[in-house]
Amino acid sequence: MGTLTTPAPGPRPEVGHRDGPQPRHEQIAGYLAVGALALVAVKPLLDIGEKDAGGGIDLGVVLTAVGAALMIAAYGLVALGARRLPPRPLLLVAGALALLLVSSAVSYLLVGARGDLLDLFDVRRYPIYGAHLEPRSAIPAEALRLVVGFAPIALLGLLLMRRSLISSRRLVLVTGVVLAGAIVHCVLAWLQVAGVIPYSFYFELANWQKIGRASGGYYHPMSLGRLLIFSVFLIYVLGDRLRVPAAVRYALIGLFVATGAVSLHRFTILCLIVIVAAFEARRVRGLIASRRAGGRVDRRSALLVGGAVAAVAAVAGGLWGGAIWERVRVALTEVGSLDVRSDTFMHGRGAIWNDVADILGRSSADVWLFGFGYEPWDMHNDLIRVMIIWGVTGLVLVGAILVGLYRLARAQLGPSGRLPLLVLFATLLIFGLTQKPLAYPYFLWLFFLGMLAVLAVDAESHAETDDDTRPGSSLRSDDSGSVASGGPT
């Protein structure tokens, strides 16, 4: 059985399953893992009809909590059965998450003493500030969100210990359902553009006019955006393992990018551009290298794909040209003030960030160290959000978690797997400039699904290579991965 390996010497976590009958506890862990992956897969379909936050039970919150419990239980069974601690990097990540929870507990205990300071957050000069939250309920909810969002780390541990439980075949099935959900949301988004179904969210222009923003079956375009971003990423990574022709994969990429564009969510568009540009640049370099080596380039496929994209663009332009052009104009011109000191900086984010800076300037050392434990306003920036919730301690710990996860994954990858990993983490950081990906459990679930796909594909690719060469051969370096050739493998 192939293993996740690294060119660097030193001990590595065991990967794969043992010979002989599978122990009962691992069978149960397999069922739990399948259940968790099934929830990851079907959630986009269950989100159709999502409403703005309000009263009542949120089905999405319940599903993610159940999924998190399944993930943690699956890894716990395997780790206990093997009588092994998690790999040291994962153990350190878990420790950092535990310290964040301790910080939340400290903030909860200090709520009464911070009453006057928390009262400053009762001012909401613009709707972008978000709804009022009670600290006593918001702090535990934030702690739960942290646990649920990072629960897929348990699946990463399963991949490192028992790759048979998180195989690329299972990840392909999950991705197929996710892509089906993304297609459904795209259809709904274009029906919104066509005026067939109503918008659920609007863009308020400087002259007080409003323009509808395509969000599919979600309430907010951001929710649609995260689904589009990771759908495109997974298509590139899994490539021909998806068992559909390259032309179909490129058609899906075109659909997802176009839908992201008409949603008017700028950072979704930026992330999609980064993903497509990174993978296509590598594909072009691979084609150039192949041509120089005397290989042949499939011009017919390139022409077919290009012609299909042009035909679809022409049809879309003819049907919805006016609506599309209006969105292009708005996306390019309605950017708000570029003066960070202005309230109108990035459509109100400047007001929030400047008010937060003023409150922090009045805060005591304990706030700077441990934060407030929750997000009194919608910070619209992950860095500021982490600072407000967990203080400087949170900034250090969250930074350590992300760096630790990146280094752990990178150490398992050959050269061809490192570009997709870098793109994955770059997407997380870029999206966090004006959004809060670490606050959205399903964003993190898709992020970890992408990481699992990169690791599984890279491991199986090199296992196949080792089977064709002598045992112990070095990792294959292949910089020509693309949608057409199966993505980075």
Disulfide bonds with the S-S distance in Angstrom:
none
